[in-house]
């Protein structure tokens, strides 16, 4: 793809059907973040009856009560390890890779939404972010630079 752009910019580019994979494959790869979430959401919507069913629940002092057409459950506040707040959304984490999503539209009134947000902040301890070990990062970066220099420095002498 980069070679095609370079040829085009120098005026030496001529279309050939054999170039189609060289253009199409990078184009699909580079645009994946734009279309893949919609495909995944649609597949989850079709495959999961619980997602399609009507959900309801209640926020309580002990935790969150939720029900849909297939299940009823309670989650205690102590089950959550972290949270993230935004004006229109709350994420409640049970571990770093699993969270429950709550949006403003799930609540009947602004007071209900604000009460929920306050409960989240009171009941769930905000996890402190782990700091990076910059020493290891710098050593790894230095090692990559040295290895790259050795590889590119030795290649011309192999001819």
C-alpha positions in Angstrom: 0.0 0.0 0.0 2.9 2.4 0.9 4.6 1.4 -2.3 1.5 2.2 -4.4 1.2 5.6 -2.8 4.9 6.2 -3.5 4.5 5.2 -7.1 1.4 7.4 -7.4 3.2 10.4 -6.0 6.1 10.0 -8.4 3.8 9.6 -11.4 4.9 6.0 -12.2 1.7 4.4 -11.1 -0.5 2.5 -13.6 -3.6 0.5 -12.6 -3.5 -3.3 -12.8 -6.1 -5.7 -11.5 -3.3 -7.5 -9.7 -3.0 -4.5 -7.4 -6.5 -4.9 -6.0 -5.5 -7.1 -3.0 -2.7 -4.7 -2.2 -5.3 -1.9 -1.9 -8.3 -3.9 -0.5 -6.5 -5.8 2.3 -4.9 -2.7 4.0 -8.1 -0.8 3.5 -10.2 -3.4 5.3 -7.5 -3.7 8.0 -7.3 0.0 8.6 -11.0 0.6 8.7 -11.8 -2.4 11.0 -12.2 -0.1 14.2 -15.0 1.7 12.3 -17.2 -1.2 11.4 -16.3 -4.1 13.6 -18.1 -2.8 16.8 -21.4 -2.7 14.8 -21.0 -6.2 13.6 -20.2 -7.5 17.1 -23.1 -5.6 18.7 -25.5 -7.0 16.0 -24.3 -10.5 16.5 -24.8 -10.2 20.3 -28.2 -8.8 19.8 -29.3 -11.7 17.6 -27.6 -14.4 19.7 -28.5 -13.3 23.2 -32.2 -13.4 24.2 -31.3 -11.7 27.6 -30.0 -8.6 25.7 -33.2 -8.4 23.7 -35.6 -8.8 26.6 -36.9 -6.0 28.8 -34.6 -5.3 31.7 -35.6 -3.7 35.0 -34.0 -3.3 38.4 -33.6 -1.3 41.5 -30.7 0.3 43.2 -30.6 -0.5 46.9 -28.4 0.2 49.9 -27.2 -3.5 49.7 -26.5 -3.5 46.0 -28.1 -3.7 42.6 -31.2 -5.8 41.9 -31.7 -6.7 38.2 -34.2 -8.8 36.3 -35.2 -9.6 32.7 -37.4 -12.2 31.1 -34.8 -14.9 31.7 -33.1 -14.2 35.1 -33.3 -12.3 38.4 -30.1 -11.4 40.3 -28.6 -9.3 43.0 -25.1 -7.9 43.0 -23.7 -6.6 46.3 -21.7 -3.4 46.2 -18.7 -5.4 47.6 -18.6 -7.4 44.3 -17.5 -4.3 42.4 -13.8 -3.5 42.4 -13.8 -0.1 40.5 -15.9 2.3 38.7 -15.8 5.0 36.0 -18.2 8.0 35.9 -19.1 10.2 33.0 -22.1 12.6 32.8 -24.2 10.1 30.9 -22.7 6.7 31.8 -21.4 4.7 34.7 -19.2 1.6 34.4 -19.1 -0.7 37.4 -16.2 -3.2 37.3 -16.2 -6.7 38.8 -12.7 -7.3 37.5 -10.5 -5.4 35.0 -12.2 -7.2 32.1 -15.8 -7.3 33.2 -18.1 -4.4 33.8 -21.7 -3.4 34.0 -22.9 -0.4 32.0 -25.5 2.0 33.3 -26.7 5.0 31.3 -28.7 8.0 32.2 -31.6 6.7 30.1 -32.0 3.7 32.4 -33.3 5.9 35.2 -36.7 7.5 35.4 -35.6 10.9 36.7 -32.5 13.0 37.1 -32.8 12.6 40.9 -32.7 8.8 40.5 -29.6 9.1 38.3 -27.8 11.4 40.7 -28.7 9.2 43.7 -27.2 6.2 41.9 -24.0 8.1 41.1 -23.7 9.1 44.7 -24.2 5.6 45.9 -21.5 4.3 43.5 -19.0 6.9 44.8 -19.9 6.0 48.5 -20.1 2.2 48.2 -17.2 1.4 45.8 -13.6 2.2 46.6 -11.9 3.8 43.7 -8.9 1.7 42.7 -5.7 3.6 42.5 -4.0 3.3 39.1 -0.8 1.2 39.1 2.2 3.3 38.1 4.4 2.2 35.3 7.8 0.9 36.0 9.6 3.4 33.7 13.0 1.8 34.3 11.8 -1.4 32.6 10.2 0.6 29.8 13.4 2.6 29.2 15.6 -0.6 29.3 13.3 -2.3 26.8 13.3 0.7 24.5 17.1 0.9 24.6 17.3 -2.8 23.8 15.0 -2.4 20.8 17.1 0.5 19.5 20.4 -1.5 19.9 18.9 -4.6 18.3 17.5 -2.5 15.4 20.9 -0.9 14.9 22.6 -4.2 14.9 20.2 -5.7 12.4 20.3 -2.8 10.0 24.0 -2.3 10.5 24.8 -5.9 9.7 22.5 -6.3 6.7 24.6 -4.4 4.2 27.7 -6.4 5.1 25.9 -9.7 4.3 25.7 -8.9 0.6 
